[in-house]
Amino acid sequence: MKKYLYIITLLACLFTACDPKPAVFNLQSKNFGPNAVISIQSSENNETLKAENITNGNQTFKINIPKKGYAILTTQDGENKEEYYFYLDKGNYNGILDGKNTNTYPLKNVPTPEGEEFIDFYKLKENMGKSLFDSLAIVEHELDIATPGNIAEKAKNADIWREKKNQSELGNIQAFAKKHPKSEATIFLLDRFGRADSETKKYLSIFKSLDPDVQESKKGKKLLAEIMQANQMMAGSKMPNIEGETPDGKKFDLSVLKKLNLVICWVAYSGKSRKNNQVLVDLYEKYKRQNVEFIGVSYDKNKDSWEKIIKADKLTWPQYSDLLGAKSSNAKNLSNYDATYFFLVDKNGTVLSNNDLSLDFVDSEISKHLAGRE
């Protein structure tokens, strides 16, 4: 009996010794609705580590076995969703959640130097962007109450201010990188920002400002590979060759290109691609007699399904696929695996647009290039 008690006691001691201290969140919450929720996610795999109702008052919760690394604190209050980045580790996190002041970083005290870096980043963001956030809120409200007669104008104005916000946020990352060149948080922030394809030069400039050890880290090398991949698709670069064949077995050749060409990366099983096809069919009718060609590049694997959708959606422009799905070199080289992606090239295959075109702007971009206003 004593032997069993000894074993149980030893196992308990070992378990206690191996059990890490929890991450404890002590928050003052206010101005949230009755169904508001706070959640903590790991950035590595988006696994939800904790989810709690926001109670408006002093609130404490724990993550008993914290997964050390970058994480996301999210608040959801009706349609209002806010995300804040932080570094998760054992220890105490103190802060204030204010549903009416979501532009202020909620964490005030954190247990690690890596976490302190995020507090610094959000201070930079708040100082640089307050007036911009106020202006964006105004134009977003104007869009919400727009009439059929002015909605196009209000939407265009909102897009302008959203782009200003994006540029401000990238400027914040650049300022943070300058202040913290040895921090891997910059790699995380650039990756989450997700605009390597459209802001390639600025991404590369920020990346090169970092300490060599950060650049040579596993995540640093991965981001650099994405940046260099995107660099292939910068305006003025030669489009990578389109691999695969048409449904009747013809390989891609530059001779199919006309004065202006819209390359459409898509997949037959995507509902979004199918909806896009409805718009593209009308656009093709509008431009096909103006020395404009559309080039479809499918990331499908099933030839029968691909051909069936081409016929069903009445896609009469050239279509190519290597039928390798996500393993397609086209997916890697042309759109960084984005399966609804548009870009323009000239008759020589030279890229004319720096980034993925929104379908809403394809028509105006084609018109602009045909008129020589590029």
Secondary structure, DSSP 8 states (H G I E B T S, - for coil): -HHHHHHHHHHHHHHHHHS---EEEEEEEES--TT-EEEEEETTT--EEEEEE--SEEEEEEESS---EEEEEEEEETTEEEEEEEEE-SEEEEEEEETT-TTS-SEEE-SSHHHHHHHHHHHHHHHHHHHHHHHHHHHHHHHHT--TTTHHHHHHHHHHHHHHHHHHHHHHHHHHHHH-TT-THHHHHHHHHT-TTTSHHHHHHHHHTS-HHHHTSHHHHHHHHHHHHHHTTSTTSB-----SB-TTS-B--GGG--SEEEEEEE-TT-HHHHHHHHHHHHHHHHHTTTTEEEEEEE--S-HHHHHHHHHHTT--S-EEE-S-GGG-HHHHHHHTT-SSEEEEEETT-BB--SS---HHHHHHHHHHHHTT--
